[in-house]
Amino acid sequence: MESEKLTLAIQKSGRLSEGTIELLKLCGIKVSNEGNHLKALAEGFPLEILLLRDDDIPQYVADGVADIGMLGMNEVLEKDKKIDVVKYLGFSKCRLSIAIPRDAKYTGIESLEGKRIATSYPVILEKFLEKKNIKADIHSISGSVEIAPGIGLADVIFEIVSSGGTLLSNGLKEVDVIMKSEAVLVAYPNLTESKKKLLNKLLFRIEAVQKAKSNKYILLNAPENKLNEIVKLIPGMKSPTILPLAQKNWFSLHSVISEDDFWNVIDNLKSAGAEGILVVPIEKMVL
C-alpha cells in the first residue's frame, strides 16, 4: 500500500514560486519538474506538488483537491475561500497600496470618494471602502493596472507594490498603504488526522529554517573579569557555552543572537571587552 502524501499547491512560476522552492529546499525537500508539467515530484518528504496560478490555489485548497498551499496572503483575502492560514512564511513581502498620478493631490482616504479606481483586487478594495464608508467606482482589471490612469480608464489605482519602480515608470506615486502581504501556508480545513500529522512535520521543518534565518551563531573571546557582563549580553537559547583558552584567564564564549539585535549587541560586546568576535549563519535551528 502506497504511503500517504500531502498534496501541496504552489505558484507555477514567478517570484513567489522561486521563494517557495527555496524554502522547500532548505527544509530538505527537492522539487523536480523536468517536463514543465502541472505536477512535480518531491524528494525528502511525502509530498505531491501541484503547479498552478497563484489565484487558483485558494479554490483548489478549499475544494480539498490540494491539502495545503503556499501563496500570497493578498490572494487568500481576495478569493475569500474557506481555508485555514496556518503559517506566515516571511518571504515575497509586498503591499497593496493606493497610487495616483504624480501631479494629483491626495489628502487622505476621503479623497477616494466618487473616484474611479482600477484594481486587480476588487474584493479587498470593496471591503476596505465599505469599512471607511466611501463610495467609489471600482474597475476590475486582470493585468497592467498601472496604465489605467494614463489611458483615462481610472483616476486612481489600487495594486500590489514591491519596489515602486512600475508606478514611477507609469507616472504614478504611492500615497496610502492599505495592507501588507507575504507568502503564507494555507490548509484544507478538514484534513484527516494522518494528514494533520504530516502537516505538523512539515511545519516543524519550516519553523527550524525560520528560526535559523532570524538568528546568528556568535563566537568570541573574553577575559575572565568580563565574563559575567558579557554573558548578560548574549544569554543564548538557554545559556552560552564557555570554554577556557590556552591563554590564562581568557575564555571562548559561543552563543546565539537575534538578527534584529545584531549590530547593537556587537557594539555592546566590544564595549564590554569582547575580542575576536566571529558571527556565522545558522542553517537549521531545532529547539
MIDOSE-1310 file (N, C-alpha, C; in nm, 2 decimals, decimal comma, always signed):
residues 287
mese	+0,08/-0,12/+0,00/+0,00/+0,00/+0,00/+0,09/+0,13/+0,00; +0,06/+0,22/-0,09/+0,14/+0,34/-0,10/+0,12/+0,43/+0,02; +0,23/+0,48/+0,08/+0,22/+0,57/+0,19/+0,15/+0,70/+0,16; +0,08/+0,75/+0,26/+0,00/+0,87/+0,24/+0,09/+0,99/+0,21
kltl	+0,04/+1,09/+0,13/+0,11/+1,21/+0,10/+0,03/+1,33/+0,12; +0,09/+1,44/+0,14/+0,02/+1,57/+0,13/+0,03/+1,62/-0,01; -0,08/+1,68/-0,06/-0,08/+1,75/-0,19/-0,06/+1,90/-0,16; +0,05/+1,95/-0,22/+0,08/+2,09/-0,20/+0,07/+2,17/-0,33
aiqk	-0,01/+2,28/-0,33/-0,03/+2,36/-0,44/+0,06/+2,48/-0,43; +0,14/+2,51/-0,53/+0,23/+2,63/-0,53/+0,22/+2,70/-0,66; +0,27/+2,82/-0,67/+0,26/+2,90/-0,79/+0,36/+2,84/-0,89; +0,31/+2,83/-1,02/+0,39/+2,76/-1,12/+0,51/+2,84/-1,16
sgrl	+0,51/+2,97/-1,16/+0,63/+3,05/-1,20/+0,62/+3,19/-1,13; +0,73/+3,25/-1,12/+0,73/+3,39/-1,07/+0,81/+3,40/-0,94; +0,81/+3,52/-0,88/+0,89/+3,54/-0,76/+0,85/+3,46/-0,64; +0,71/+3,44/-0,63/+0,66/+3,36/-0,52/+0,70/+3,22/-0,53
segt	+0,70/+3,17/-0,66/+0,74/+3,03/-0,69/+0,88/+3,01/-0,65; +0,97/+3,10/-0,68/+1,11/+3,09/-0,65/+1,14/+3,08/-0,50; +1,07/+3,17/-0,43/+1,08/+3,17/-0,28/+1,03/+3,04/-0,22; +0,92/+2,98/-0,28/+0,86/+2,86/-0,22/+0,96/+2,74/-0,25
iell	+1,01/+2,73/-0,37/+1,11/+2,62/-0,40/+1,23/+2,63/-0,31; +1,28/+2,76/-0,28/+1,40/+2,77/-0,20/+1,36/+2,73/-0,05; +1,25/+2,77/+0,00/+1,21/+2,73/+0,13/+1,20/+2,57/+0,14; +1,14/+2,51/+0,04/+1,13/+2,36/+0,05/+1,27/+2,30/+0,04
klcg	+1,36/+2,36/-0,04/+1,49/+2,31/-0,04/+1,56/+2,32/+0,09; +1,55/+2,43/+0,16/+1,60/+2,45/+0,29/+1,54/+2,35/+0,40; +1,42/+2,30/+0,37/+1,35/+2,21/+0,45/+1,39/+2,06/+0,41; +1,49/+2,05/+0,32/+1,53/+1,91/+0,28/+1,44/+1,85/+0,18
ikvs	+1,36/+1,93/+0,11/+1,27/+1,88/+0,01/+1,31/+1,93/-0,13; +1,34/+1,84/-0,22/+1,38/+1,88/-0,35/+1,26/+1,86/-0,45; +1,23/+1,96/-0,53/+1,12/+1,96/-0,62/+1,17/+1,94/-0,76; +1,12/+1,84/-0,84/+1,17/+1,82/-0,97/+1,05/+1,83/-1,07
negn	+1,07/+1,91/-1,17/+0,96/+1,93/-1,27/+1,03/+1,94/-1,41; +1,09/+1,84/-1,45/+1,17/+1,84/-1,58/+1,08/+1,87/-1,70; +0,96/+1,82/-1,71/+0,88/+1,84/-1,83/+0,79/+1,96/-1,82; +0,81/+2,04/-1,72/+0,72/+2,16/-1,70/+0,57/+2,13/-1,70
hlka	+0,54/+2,02/-1,62/+0,40/+1,97/-1,61/+0,33/+2,05/-1,50; +0,20/+2,01/-1,48/+0,13/+2,07/-1,37/+0,15/+2,00/-1,24; +0,22/+1,89/-1,25/+0,25/+1,81/-1,13/+0,40/+1,80/-1,12; +0,46/+1,79/-1,00/+0,60/+1,78/-0,98/+0,63/+1,67/-0,87
laeg	+0,74/+1,61/-0,88/+0,78/+1,51/-0,78/+0,86/+1,58/-0,67; +0,84/+1,53/-0,55/+0,92/+1,59/-0,43/+1,00/+1,47/-0,37; +1,12/+1,50/-0,34/+1,21/+1,41/-0,27/+1,24/+1,46/-0,13; +1,24/+1,37/-0,03/+1,27/+1,41/+0,10/+1,16/+1,43/+0,20
fple	+1,03/+1,42/+0,14/+0,91/+1,44/+0,22/+0,80/+1,39/+0,14; +0,70/+1,32/+0,21/+0,58/+1,27/+0,13/+0,49/+1,38/+0,08; +0,53/+1,44/-0,03/+0,46/+1,55/-0,09/+0,43/+1,52/-0,24; +0,31/+1,56/-0,29/+0,28/+1,57/-0,43/+0,26/+1,72/-0,46
illl	+0,33/+1,77/-0,56/+0,32/+1,92/-0,59/+0,23/+1,95/-0,70; +0,14/+2,04/-0,69/+0,06/+2,09/-0,80/+0,11/+2,23/-0,83; +0,14/+2,26/-0,96/+0,19/+2,38/-1,01/+0,08/+2,46/-1,07; +0,03/+2,57/-1,01/-0,09/+2,64/-1,05/-0,07/+2,79/-1,06
rddd	-0,16/+2,86/-1,11/-0,17/+3,01/-1,10/-0,20/+3,04/-0,95; -0,13/+3,14/-0,90/-0,15/+3,17/-0,76/-0,29/+3,20/-0,72; -0,37/+3,26/-0,81/-0,51/+3,30/-0,78/-0,60/+3,18/-0,79; -0,55/+3,06/-0,84/-0,63/+2,94/-0,84/-0,61/+2,86/-0,71
ipqy	-0,50/+2,88/-0,64/-0,47/+2,80/-0,53/-0,58/+2,80/-0,42; -0,64/+2,91/-0,38/-0,74/+2,91/-0,27/-0,85/+2,81/-0,31; -0,90/+2,81/-0,43/-1,01/+2,73/-0,47/-0,97/+2,58/-0,46; -0,85/+2,54/-0,51/-0,80/+2,41/-0,50/-0,80/+2,36/-0,36
vadg	-0,75/+2,44/-0,27/-0,74/+2,40/-0,13/-0,88/+2,40/-0,06; -0,96/+2,49/-0,09/-1,10/+2,50/-0,04/-1,18/+2,37/-0,08; -1,15/+2,32/-0,20/-1,23/+2,21/-0,25/-1,16/+2,08/-0,20; -1,04/+2,08/-0,14/-0,98/+1,96/-0,09/-0,90/+1,89/-0,20
vadi	-0,89/+1,95/-0,32/-0,81/+1,89/-0,43/-0,66/+1,90/-0,39; -0,62/+2,01/-0,32/-0,49/+2,02/-0,26/-0,51/+2,03/-0,11; -0,43/+1,96/-0,04/-0,44/+1,96/+0,11/-0,39/+2,09/+0,17; -0,28/+2,14/+0,11/-0,22/+2,27/+0,16/-0,17/+2,35/+0,04
gmlg	-0,14/+2,48/+0,06/-0,10/+2,56/-0,05/+0,00/+2,67/+0,01; +0,09/+2,72/-0,08/+0,17/+2,83/-0,04/+0,15/+2,94/-0,15; +0,10/+3,06/-0,10/+0,07/+3,17/-0,18/+0,07/+3,30/-0,10; +0,04/+3,41/-0,17/+0,04/+3,54/-0,11/-0,09/+3,56/-0,02
mnev	-0,07/+3,62/+0,09/-0,19/+3,65/+0,18/-0,29/+3,74/+0,10; -0,24/+3,82/+0,01/-0,33/+3,90/-0,07/-0,43/+3,82/-0,15; -0,38/+3,70/-0,21/-0,47/+3,62/-0,28/-0,57/+3,54/-0,19; -0,52/+3,51/-0,07/-0,61/+3,44/+0,03/-0,73/+3,54/+0,06
lekd	-0,70/+3,66/+0,08/-0,81/+3,76/+0,12/-0,89/+3,79/+0,00; -0,83/+3,80/-0,12/-0,91/+3,84/-0,24/-1,01/+3,73/-0,28; -0,97/+3,60/-0,27/-1,06/+3,49/-0,31/-1,16/+3,45/-0,20; -1,12/+3,48/-0,08/-1,21/+3,47/+0,04/-1,28/+3,33/+0,04
kkid	-1,20/+3,23/+0,03/-1,24/+3,09/+0,04/-1,23/+3,04/+0,19; -1,30/+2,93/+0,22/-1,29/+2,87/+0,35/-1,17/+2,78/+0,36; -1,06/+2,85/+0,39/-0,93/+2,78/+0,41/-0,86/+2,83/+0,54; -0,77/+2,75/+0,59/-0,71/+2,80/+0,72/-0,57/+2,85/+0,69
vvky	-0,53/+2,96/+0,74/-0,40/+3,02/+0,73/-0,32/+2,96/+0,85; -0,22/+2,87/+0,82/-0,16/+2,80/+0,93/-0,01/+2,86/+0,96; +0,04/+2,93/+0,87/+0,18/+2,98/+0,89/+0,21/+3,10/+0,80; +0,26/+3,20/+0,85/+0,32/+3,31/+0,77/+0,47/+3,27/+0,74
lgfs	+0,51/+3,28/+0,62/+0,63/+3,23/+0,57/+0,75/+3,33/+0,56; +0,72/+3,46/+0,56/+0,82/+3,56/+0,57/+0,89/+3,60/+0,45; +0,85/+3,55/+0,33/+0,91/+3,59/+0,20/+0,80/+3,64/+0,11; +0,85/+3,69/-0,01/+0,76/+3,76/-0,11/+0,67/+3,86/-0,04
kcrl	+0,74/+3,95/+0,04/+0,66/+4,06/+0,10/+0,63/+4,17/+0,00; +0,51/+4,22/+0,02/+0,47/+4,33/-0,07/+0,36/+4,41/+0,00; +0,31/+4,51/-0,06/+0,20/+4,58/+0,00/+0,09/+4,62/-0,11; -0,03/+4,63/-0,07/-0,14/+4,67/-0,16/-0,16/+4,82/-0,12
siai	-0,15/+4,91/-0,23/-0,15/+5,05/-0,20/-0,23/+5,12/-0,30; -0,27/+5,24/-0,26/-0,34/+5,34/-0,34/-0,23/+5,42/-0,41; -0,24/+5,44/-0,54/-0,15/+5,52/-0,62/-0,22/+5,61/-0,71; -0,17/+5,73/-0,73/-0,24/+5,83/-0,81/-0,13/+5,90/-0,90
prda	-0,18/+5,97/-1,01/-0,09/+6,04/-1,09/+0,00/+6,14/-1,01; +0,13/+6,15/-1,06/+0,22/+6,23/-0,98/+0,18/+6,38/-0,95; +0,10/+6,43/-1,04/+0,06/+6,57/-1,03/-0,07/+6,59/-0,96; -0,13/+6,48/-0,92/-0,26/+6,48/-0,85/-0,25/+6,51/-0,70
kytg	-0,35/+6,56/-0,64/-0,35/+6,59/-0,49/-0,42/+6,48/-0,42; -0,37/+6,45/-0,30/-0,43/+6,35/-0,21/-0,42/+6,39/-0,07; -0,54/+6,40/+0,00/-0,54/+6,45/+0,14/-0,58/+6,34/+0,24; -0,59/+6,22/+0,19/-0,63/+6,10/+0,27/-0,73/+6,01/+0,20
iesl	-0,77/+5,91/+0,27/-0,87/+5,81/+0,22/-0,99/+5,88/+0,16; -1,04/+5,98/+0,23/-1,16/+6,05/+0,19/-1,15/+6,11/+0,05; -1,03/+6,12/+0,00/-1,01/+6,17/-0,14/-1,06/+6,07/-0,24; -1,08/+5,95/-0,20/-1,12/+5,85/-0,30/-1,28/+5,85/-0,32
egkr	-1,35/+5,93/-0,25/-1,49/+5,95/-0,27/-1,52/+5,99/-0,41; -1,61/+5,91/-0,48/-1,65/+5,93/-0,61/-1,55/+5,91/-0,72; -1,43/+5,86/-0,69/-1,33/+5,83/-0,79/-1,34/+5,70/-0,86; -1,29/+5,69/-0,98/-1,28/+5,56/-1,05/-1,15/+5,50/-1,01
iats	-1,16/+5,38/-0,95/-1,04/+5,31/-0,91/-1,02/+5,18/-0,98; -0,90/+5,16/-1,05/-0,87/+5,04/-1,12/-0,79/+4,95/-1,03; -0,83/+4,82/-1,03/-0,76/+4,72/-0,94/-0,78/+4,58/-0,99; -0,68/+4,50/-0,95/-0,70/+4,35/-0,98/-0,74/+4,28/-0,84
ypvi	-0,77/+4,37/-0,74/-0,81/+4,31/-0,61/-0,94/+4,38/-0,57; -1,05/+4,36/-0,65/-1,17/+4,43/-0,62/-1,24/+4,39/-0,48; -1,22/+4,27/-0,44/-1,29/+4,22/-0,32/-1,22/+4,29/-0,20; -1,09/+4,29/-0,19/-1,02/+4,36/-0,08/-1,05/+4,51/-0,08
lekf	-1,05/+4,57/-0,20/-1,08/+4,71/-0,21/-1,22/+4,75/-0,17; -1,32/+4,67/-0,21/-1,46/+4,69/-0,18/-1,48/+4,68/-0,03; -1,42/+4,58/+0,04/-1,44/+4,57/+0,18/-1,38/+4,69/+0,25; -1,26/+4,73/+0,20/-1,19/+4,84/+0,27/-1,28/+4,97/+0,25
lekk	-1,33/+5,00/+0,13/-1,41/+5,12/+0,11/-1,54/+5,11/+0,20; -1,60/+5,00/+0,21/-1,72/+4,98/+0,29/-1,69/+5,02/+0,43; -1,58/+4,97/+0,48/-1,54/+4,99/+0,62/-1,52/+5,14/+0,65; -1,47/+5,21/+0,55/-1,44/+5,35/+0,56/-1,56/+5,44/+0,52
nika	-1,67/+5,37/+0,47/-1,79/+5,44/+0,43/-1,76/+5,54/+0,31; -1,69/+5,48/+0,22/-1,65/+5,56/+0,10/-1,71/+5,50/-0,02; -1,78/+5,58/-0,11/-1,83/+5,53/-0,23/-1,74/+5,56/-0,35; -1,71/+5,46/-0,43/-1,62/+5,48/-0,54/-1,66/+5,39/-0,65
dihs	-1,61/+5,41/-0,77/-1,64/+5,33/-0,89/-1,52/+5,23/-0,91; -1,54/+5,10/-0,88/-1,43/+5,01/-0,89/-1,43/+4,94/-1,03; -1,31/+4,96/-1,09/-1,30/+4,89/-1,22/-1,20/+4,77/-1,20; -1,25/+4,65/-1,22/-1,17/+4,53/-1,20/-1,09/+4,50/-1,33
isgs	-0,96/+4,49/-1,32/-0,87/+4,47/-1,43/-0,78/+4,35/-1,40; -0,76/+4,26/-1,49/-0,68/+4,14/-1,46/-0,53/+4,17/-1,47; -0,48/+4,27/-1,54/-0,34/+4,30/-1,56/-0,32/+4,44/-1,60; -0,19/+4,48/-1,59/-0,15/+4,62/-1,64/-0,23/+4,73/-1,58
veia	-0,26/+4,72/-1,45/-0,35/+4,82/-1,38/-0,28/+4,95/-1,38; -0,15/+4,96/-1,38/-0,08/+5,09/-1,37/-0,10/+5,18/-1,49; -0,15/+5,13/-1,60/-0,17/+5,21/-1,72/-0,31/+5,28/-1,72; -0,40/+5,23/-1,63/-0,54/+5,28/-1,63/-0,55/+5,43/-1,62
pgig	-0,48/+5,50/-1,53/-0,50/+5,65/-1,53/-0,45/+5,71/-1,65; -0,34/+5,66/-1,71/-0,28/+5,72/-1,83/-0,37/+5,71/-1,95; -0,45/+5,61/-1,96/-0,54/+5,60/-2,08/-0,68/+5,64/-2,05; -0,70/+5,71/-1,93/-0,83/+5,76/-1,90/-0,93/+5,67/-1,84
ladv	-0,89/+5,54/-1,81/-0,99/+5,44/-1,76/-1,02/+5,47/-1,61; -0,92/+5,52/-1,53/-0,94/+5,54/-1,39/-0,87/+5,66/-1,34; -0,91/+5,71/-1,23/-0,84/+5,83/-1,16/-0,73/+5,78/-1,07; -0,75/+5,66/-1,01/-0,67/+5,61/-0,91/-0,65/+5,46/-0,93
ifei	-0,54/+5,40/-0,88/-0,53/+5,25/-0,88/-0,51/+5,20/-0,74; -0,54/+5,07/-0,72/-0,52/+5,00/-0,60/-0,45/+4,87/-0,64; -0,32/+4,86/-0,61/-0,25/+4,75/-0,67/-0,13/+4,71/-0,58; -0,07/+4,59/-0,61/+0,05/+4,54/-0,54/+0,17/+4,63/-0,57
vssg	+0,24/+4,66/-0,47/+0,37/+4,74/-0,48/+0,48/+4,67/-0,42; +0,59/+4,65/-0,49/+0,71/+4,59/-0,42/+0,82/+4,70/-0,41; +0,88/+4,73/-0,52/+0,98/+4,84/-0,52/+0,93/+4,98/-0,55; +0,82/+4,98/-0,62/+0,76/+5,11/-0,67/+0,81/+5,15/-0,80
gtll	+0,90/+5,07/-0,87/+0,95/+5,11/-1,00/+0,85/+5,12/-1,11; +0,75/+5,02/-1,10/+0,65/+5,02/-1,21/+0,56/+5,14/-1,20; +0,53/+5,18/-1,07/+0,45/+5,31/-1,06/+0,52/+5,43/-1,11; +0,65/+5,44/-1,08/+0,73/+5,55/-1,13/+0,73/+5,56/-1,28
sngl	+0,75/+5,44/-1,34/+0,76/+5,44/-1,49/+0,63/+5,47/-1,56; +0,52/+5,47/-1,48/+0,38/+5,50/-1,54/+0,33/+5,63/-1,48; +0,42/+5,71/-1,43/+0,38/+5,85/-1,38/+0,29/+5,85/-1,26; +0,30/+5,75/-1,17/+0,22/+5,74/-1,06/+0,30/+5,75/-0,93
kevd	+0,24/+5,78/-0,82/+0,30/+5,79/-0,69/+0,21/+5,71/-0,59; +0,28/+5,64/-0,50/+0,21/+5,57/-0,39/+0,17/+5,66/-0,28; +0,05/+5,67/-0,24/+0,00/+5,76/-0,14/-0,05/+5,70/-0,01; -0,10/+5,57/-0,02/-0,15/+5,51/+0,10/-0,13/+5,36/+0,09
vimk	-0,08/+5,30/+0,20/-0,07/+5,15/+0,21/-0,19/+5,10/+0,28; -0,27/+5,02/+0,21/-0,39/+4,96/+0,26/-0,37/+4,83/+0,34; -0,28/+4,75/+0,29/-0,25/+4,63/+0,36/-0,11/+4,58/+0,32; -0,05/+4,50/+0,41/+0,08/+4,43/+0,37/+0,06/+4,28/+0,36
seav	+0,14/+4,23/+0,27/+0,12/+4,08/+0,24/+0,25/+4,01/+0,24; +0,25/+3,88/+0,25/+0,36/+3,80/+0,24/+0,31/+3,66/+0,21; +0,40/+3,57/+0,18/+0,37/+3,43/+0,15/+0,32/+3,36/+0,28; +0,21/+3,28/+0,26/+0,16/+3,20/+0,37/+0,13/+3,06/+0,34
lvay	+0,13/+2,97/+0,44/+0,09/+2,83/+0,42/-0,06/+2,82/+0,46; -0,14/+2,77/+0,37/-0,28/+2,75/+0,40/-0,31/+2,60/+0,39; -0,42/+2,56/+0,45/-0,46/+2,42/+0,46/-0,61/+2,41/+0,44; -0,65/+2,29/+0,39/-0,79/+2,25/+0,38/-0,84/+2,23/+0,52
pnlt	-0,95/+2,29/+0,56/-1,00/+2,28/+0,70/-1,03/+2,14/+0,75; -1,06/+2,05/+0,66/-1,10/+1,91/+0,71/-1,00/+1,81/+0,68; -0,87/+1,83/+0,70/-0,77/+1,73/+0,68/-0,79/+1,61/+0,77; -0,76/+1,49/+0,72/-0,76/+1,37/+0,81/-0,65/+1,38/+0,92
eskk	-0,67/+1,30/+1,02/-0,57/+1,31/+1,13/-0,43/+1,27/+1,08; -0,42/+1,18/+0,99/-0,29/+1,14/+0,93/-0,23/+1,25/+0,85; -0,31/+1,32/+0,78/-0,25/+1,44/+0,70/-0,22/+1,55/+0,80; -0,29/+1,57/+0,90/-0,25/+1,67/+1,00/-0,12/+1,64/+1,06
klln	-0,09/+1,52/+1,09/+0,04/+1,48/+1,14/+0,15/+1,51/+1,04; +0,13/+1,48/+0,91/+0,23/+1,52/+0,81/+0,25/+1,67/+0,80; +0,14/+1,74/+0,81/+0,14/+1,89/+0,81/+0,23/+1,94/+0,93; +0,21/+1,88/+1,04/+0,29/+1,92/+1,16/+0,43/+1,90/+1,14
kllf	+0,47/+1,79/+1,08/+0,61/+1,75/+1,05/+0,67/+1,86/+0,95; +0,59/+1,90/+0,85/+0,64/+2,00/+0,76/+0,65/+2,13/+0,83; +0,56/+2,17/+0,92/+0,57/+2,29/+0,99/+0,69/+2,29/+1,08; +0,72/+2,18/+1,14/+0,84/+2,17/+1,22/+0,97/+2,20/+1,14
riea	+0,98/+2,15/+1,02/+1,09/+2,19/+0,94/+1,09/+2,33/+0,90; +0,98/+2,39/+0,86/+0,97/+2,53/+0,82/+1,01/+2,62/+0,94; +0,96/+2,59/+1,06/+1,00/+2,67/+1,18/+1,15/+2,66/+1,21; +1,21/+2,54/+1,19/+1,35/+2,53/+1,21/+1,43/+2,62/+1,12
vqka	+1,39/+2,63/+0,99/+1,45/+2,71/+0,89/+1,43/+2,86/+0,93; +1,31/+2,90/+0,97/+1,28/+3,04/+1,00/+1,36/+3,08/+1,12; +1,37/+3,00/+1,22/+1,44/+3,04/+1,34/+1,59/+3,06/+1,31; +1,64/+2,97/+1,22/+1,78/+2,98/+1,18/+1,81/+3,11/+1,11
ksnk	+1,71/+3,15/+1,02/+1,73/+3,27/+0,94/+1,73/+3,40/+1,03; +1,65/+3,39/+1,14/+1,64/+3,51/+1,23/+1,74/+3,52/+1,34; +1,84/+3,42/+1,34/+1,94/+3,42/+1,44/+2,08/+3,40/+1,38; +2,18/+3,43/+1,46/+2,32/+3,41/+1,41/+2,40/+3,34/+1,53
yill	+2,49/+3,26/+1,49/+2,58/+3,20/+1,59/+2,70/+3,28/+1,61; +2,73/+3,31/+1,73/+2,84/+3,40/+1,76/+2,95/+3,34/+1,85; +3,07/+3,36/+1,82/+3,19/+3,31/+1,90/+3,28/+3,43/+1,93; +3,32/+3,43/+2,05/+3,41/+3,55/+2,09/+3,50/+3,51/+2,20
nape	+3,61/+3,58/+2,22/+3,70/+3,57/+2,33/+3,68/+3,68/+2,44; +3,69/+3,64/+2,56/+3,67/+3,74/+2,67/+3,76/+3,71/+2,79; +3,81/+3,82/+2,85/+3,89/+3,80/+2,98/+3,80/+3,75/+3,09; +3,85/+3,68/+3,19/+3,77/+3,63/+3,30/+3,70/+3,73/+3,37
nkln	+3,76/+3,85/+3,39/+3,70/+3,95/+3,47/+3,58/+4,02/+3,40; +3,56/+3,99/+3,27/+3,45/+4,05/+3,19/+3,34/+3,95/+3,16; +3,36/+3,82/+3,21/+3,27/+3,71/+3,17/+3,12/+3,74/+3,21; +3,10/+3,78/+3,33/+2,96/+3,79/+3,38/+2,89/+3,90/+3,30
eivk	+2,96/+4,01/+3,27/+2,90/+4,12/+3,20/+2,86/+4,08/+3,05; +2,95/+4,01/+2,99/+2,93/+3,96/+2,85/+2,82/+3,86/+2,84; +2,82/+3,77/+2,94/+2,71/+3,66/+2,94/+2,57/+3,72/+2,94; +2,56/+3,83/+3,01/+2,43/+3,90/+3,02/+2,39/+3,96/+2,88
lipg	+2,49/+3,99/+2,80/+2,46/+4,05/+2,67/+2,42/+3,94/+2,57; +2,47/+3,82/+2,58/+2,44/+3,71/+2,49/+2,39/+3,58/+2,57; +2,27/+3,59/+2,62/+2,22/+3,47/+2,70/+2,20/+3,34/+2,62; +2,18/+3,36/+2,49/+2,16/+3,24/+2,40/+2,03/+3,18/+2,43
mksp	+2,01/+3,05/+2,38/+1,88/+2,98/+2,39/+1,86/+2,94/+2,53; +1,96/+2,90/+2,61/+1,95/+2,88/+2,75/+2,06/+2,95/+2,82; +2,18/+2,92/+2,78/+2,30/+3,00/+2,83/+2,41/+2,97/+2,74; +2,51/+3,07/+2,73/+2,62/+3,05/+2,64/+2,71/+2,93/+2,68
tilp	+2,78/+2,88/+2,58/+2,89/+2,78/+2,61/+3,02/+2,86/+2,64; +3,08/+2,82/+2,75/+3,21/+2,89/+2,79/+3,32/+2,79/+2,80; +3,43/+2,81/+2,72/+3,54/+2,72/+2,72/+3,67/+2,79/+2,75; +3,76/+2,73/+2,83/+3,88/+2,80/+2,87/+3,98/+2,80/+2,74
laqk	+4,05/+2,91/+2,73/+4,15/+2,92/+2,62/+4,29/+2,88/+2,68; +4,38/+2,86/+2,59/+4,52/+2,82/+2,63/+4,58/+2,94/+2,71; +4,54/+3,06/+2,67/+4,59/+3,18/+2,74/+4,52/+3,19/+2,87; +4,60/+3,20/+2,98/+4,54/+3,20/+3,11/+4,44/+3,32/+3,13
nwfs	+4,33/+3,29/+3,20/+4,23/+3,39/+3,24/+4,15/+3,44/+3,12; +4,16/+3,37/+3,01/+4,08/+3,40/+2,89/+3,99/+3,29/+2,86; +3,87/+3,32/+2,80/+3,77/+3,22/+2,77/+3,70/+3,25/+2,63; +3,65/+3,14/+2,58/+3,58/+3,15/+2,45/+3,43/+3,13/+2,48
lhsv	+3,35/+3,22/+2,43/+3,20/+3,21/+2,45/+3,14/+3,18/+2,32; +3,04/+3,09/+2,32/+2,96/+3,05/+2,20/+2,82/+3,07/+2,23; +2,74/+3,14/+2,15/+2,60/+3,17/+2,18/+2,52/+3,20/+2,05; +2,40/+3,24/+2,07/+2,31/+3,27/+1,95/+2,25/+3,41/+1,98
ised	+2,25/+3,49/+1,88/+2,19/+3,63/+1,89/+2,09/+3,65/+1,78; +1,99/+3,73/+1,81/+1,89/+3,76/+1,71/+1,94/+3,86/+1,60; +1,90/+3,83/+1,48/+1,94/+3,91/+1,36/+1,90/+4,06/+1,39; +1,78/+4,08/+1,45/+1,72/+4,21/+1,47/+1,81/+4,29/+1,56
dfwn	+1,87/+4,23/+1,66/+1,95/+4,30/+1,76/+2,10/+4,29/+1,73; +2,14/+4,24/+1,61/+2,28/+4,21/+1,58/+2,38/+4,32/+1,61; +2,36/+4,44/+1,54/+2,46/+4,54/+1,55/+2,46/+4,61/+1,69; +2,35/+4,62/+1,75/+2,35/+4,67/+1,89/+2,43/+4,58/+1,98
vidn	+2,41/+4,45/+1,97/+2,47/+4,35/+2,05/+2,63/+4,36/+2,03; +2,66/+4,36/+1,90/+2,81/+4,36/+1,87/+2,87/+4,49/+1,93; +2,81/+4,60/+1,92/+2,87/+4,73/+1,98/+2,88/+4,71/+2,13; +2,78/+4,66/+2,19/+2,78/+4,64/+2,34/+2,89/+4,54/+2,38
lksa	+2,91/+4,43/+2,30/+3,01/+4,33/+2,33/+3,15/+4,39/+2,32; +3,17/+4,47/+2,22/+3,31/+4,54/+2,21/+3,33/+4,63/+2,33; +3,23/+4,70/+2,36/+3,24/+4,80/+2,47/+3,27/+4,72/+2,61; +3,22/+4,60/+2,62/+3,23/+4,52/+2,74/+3,36/+4,45/+2,74
gaeg	+3,44/+4,45/+2,63/+3,58/+4,39/+2,64/+3,59/+4,26/+2,56; +3,49/+4,23/+2,48/+3,50/+4,11/+2,39/+3,59/+4,13/+2,28; +3,67/+4,02/+2,24/+3,76/+4,03/+2,13/+3,74/+3,91/+2,04; +3,80/+3,92/+1,92/+3,79/+3,81/+1,82/+3,65/+3,76/+1,80
ilvv	+3,56/+3,85/+1,77/+3,42/+3,82/+1,75/+3,40/+3,76/+1,61; +3,34/+3,64/+1,61/+3,31/+3,57/+1,48/+3,16/+3,55/+1,48; +3,09/+3,58/+1,37/+2,95/+3,56/+1,35/+2,92/+3,48/+1,23; +2,85/+3,37/+1,24/+2,82/+3,28/+1,13/+2,68/+3,25/+1,12
piek	+2,63/+3,23/+0,99/+2,48/+3,19/+0,98/+2,45/+3,05/+1,03; +2,33/+3,03/+1,07/+2,28/+2,90/+1,11/+2,19/+2,84/+1,00; +2,22/+2,72/+0,97/+2,14/+2,66/+0,86/+2,00/+2,61/+0,91; +2,00/+2,54/+1,03/+1,88/+2,49/+1,09/+1,89/+2,52/+1,24
mvl	+1,77/+2,53/+1,30/+1,77/+2,56/+1,45/+1,65/+2,49/+1,51; +1,68/+2,38/+1,58/+1,58/+2,30/+1,65/+1,58/+2,32/+1,80; +1,47/+2,37/+1,85/+1,47/+2,40/+2,00/+1,40/+2,29/+2,07
